[in-house]
Amino acid sequence: MQKFESFRDFKTEEEQPLDPDAAGHFRTETFNQWVFDPVANIGMNIWFASGEGGGGQPFPNFLSTILIFIGKDKYTSISVGKGNHQDGIAAGNAFLTRIEPFKRWKIDFLGLLERTGSTDKPLLSRLDLIVDIKSPPIEQGTQGDRGEVGSSGAVPRIAIRYEQLCHITGSVQIGDRKIEVDALGVRSHRRNSASIYETGAVGHTWATAMFPSGRGFHLLSYQAAPNAEVNFLYGHYFDGERYFEATVTRFPYFSGINDAEKSALELQVGEKLLQVELETCPPFFTDIPPQGVRLTRSPARYMLDGEVGGGVLERSLMPQFAAGKNYQA
């Protein structure tokens, strides 16, 4: 299986969004925040992205997607804006502001949230959140030259992707309901990357979580043709102070279940076996064109040695492969 060095010194400018090209178009980039509050039982995905328009051409905007998971209810908002503000990203009614590179961000949103599957009117909603980042950046899924060489042409090439464990606090107000949150999870930043399915993957599992003690882990698996076997697999454990490489001995593949789901994973760190249990919120289930890749995304409650934390479980698989099968080579 392929593997890349996971630790390096990141430059401050790698935390900021790329500037537009000479035509004013933004290149592919995502800032992705997943957290779960196990006490308030609320999960969130806050996603800022630039990308490609029709014909593979980049477009001059950033997109924001707000997903809120409360029990079986899911609330969504999607908006598009003109791109960057001075210290971060502005996209419609959502703002991601860098307070300190790799250390602290602020998330603001004021707009309408719709409850999925409901004909109710959208609710005026507000997010006022601080993201305190608790671990150094660690590369998960990076391929190619890590963005050290300038992009060429209109279509982005593969570059960097890194993650950091985080603690998010503040408030979420949906209509008349206000929820104070104290959530745990992960943020990722992916720059100039192509779709994993365009680079040979036929499925993946992404599982990352943080716990109140400061511990956490990262797991990322890609599956490849022709048999959907695991092609490369990353595992890292954070003890609250530093990272250790981990051997992943068990993790959940795409199951096809469109409801809350219990699962487990295992990480071998030196001589210690970490056994982690998790329970997802009912996921967002999506088919990705043109291949019809099945994708589920959900915040999750994670349990390790009696600690309850929060994170994300995201999985995908192309439709020609059976759901729920163990594809470990």
LINLIN-V960864 format. One record per backbone hydrogen bond with DSSP energy under -1.0 kcal/mol. CO is the residue of the C=O (numbers start at 0). NH is the residue of the N-H. E is the energy in kcal/mol with one decimal. If there is no record, write none. Layout:
BEGIN
co = <CO	CO>
nh = <NH	NH>
e = <E	E>
END
This chain:
BEGIN
co = <5	10	11	20	24	27	28	29	30	31	32	33	34	35	36	36	41	42	43	44	45	46	47	48	49	50	52	53	56	58	58	61	62	63	64	65	66	67	68	69	72	73	74	75	76	78	80	82	84	86	88	89	90	92	93	94	95	96	99	99	102	103	103	104	105	106	107	108	110	112	113	114	122	123	124	125	126	127	128	129	130	131	137	144	158	159	160	161	162	163	164	165	166	167	168	169	170	171	172	173	176	178	180	182	183	184	185	186	187	188	189	195	201	202	203	204	205	206	207	208	209	210	214	215	216	217	218	219	220	221	221	222	222	223	228	230	231	233	234	235	236	237	241	243	246	249	253	260	262	264	265	265	266	267	268	271	273	275	276	277	278	283	285	287	287	292	293	294	295	296	297	298	299	300	301	302	303	306	308	309	310	311	312	313	314	315	316	317	326>
nh = <138	13	14	23	20	191	49	189	47	187	45	185	43	183	40	41	36	68	34	66	32	64	30	62	28	58	55	56	52	25	60	80	48	78	46	76	44	74	42	72	69	115	67	113	65	63	61	89	87	97	95	82	93	109	90	107	88	105	102	103	132	98	99	130	96	128	94	126	124	122	75	117	112	174	110	172	108	170	106	168	104	166	162	147	142	190	139	188	137	186	133	184	131	182	129	180	127	178	125	176	173	171	169	167	35	165	33	163	31	161	29	200	317	222	315	220	313	218	311	216	309	213	210	237	208	235	206	233	204	230	231	201	202	227	223	1	221	219	245	217	243	215	238	236	267	265	323	279	277	275	248	249	273	246	271	268	266	264	302	262	300	296	294	291	292	287	316	285	314	283	312	280	310	278	308	276	306	303	301	209	299	207	297	205	295	203	293	320	229>
e = <-2.5	-1.7	-1.7	-2.2	-2.3	-3.1	-2.5	-2.4	-2.8	-2.5	-2.3	-2.6	-2.6	-2.0	-1.5	-1.2	-2.9	-3.1	-2.2	-2.6	-2.2	-2.5	-3.0	-3.6	-1.4	-1.3	-1.3	-1.1	-5.6	-1.4	-1.3	-2.7	-2.6	-2.2	-2.5	-1.6	-2.4	-2.6	-2.6	-2.2	-2.6	-2.9	-2.6	-2.6	-2.8	-3.1	-1.2	-3.5	-1.3	-3.1	-2.6	-1.2	-1.8	-1.6	-2.6	-2.4	-2.6	-2.4	-2.3	-2.5	-2.9	-2.0	-2.1	-2.9	-2.9	-2.5	-2.8	-2.3	-3.7	-2.7	-2.5	-1.5	-2.5	-1.9	-2.1	-3.0	-1.9	-2.1	-2.6	-2.1	-1.9	-2.7	-2.4	-1.6	-1.1	-2.6	-1.5	-2.4	-2.1	-2.5	-2.6	-2.1	-3.1	-2.8	-2.8	-2.5	-2.3	-3.1	-2.5	-2.1	-2.8	-2.5	-1.4	-2.4	-2.2	-2.3	-2.8	-2.2	-2.6	-2.2	-2.7	-2.3	-2.3	-3.0	-2.2	-2.6	-2.7	-1.3	-2.2	-2.0	-1.8	-2.4	-2.8	-3.2	-1.5	-2.2	-2.3	-3.1	-1.8	-3.0	-1.2	-3.4	-1.0	-1.3	-2.4	-1.2	-2.6	-1.9	-2.8	-2.4	-2.5	-2.1	-2.1	-2.9	-3.2	-2.4	-3.4	-2.4	-2.1	-2.7	-1.7	-1.2	-3.4	-2.6	-2.3	-3.1	-2.3	-2.3	-3.0	-2.3	-2.9	-1.8	-2.9	-1.5	-1.7	-2.9	-1.8	-2.9	-2.4	-2.5	-2.7	-2.2	-1.7	-2.1	-3.1	-2.2	-2.3	-2.1	-1.8	-2.3	-2.2	-1.5	-1.4	-3.2	-2.7	-1.2	-2.5	-1.8	-1.4>
END
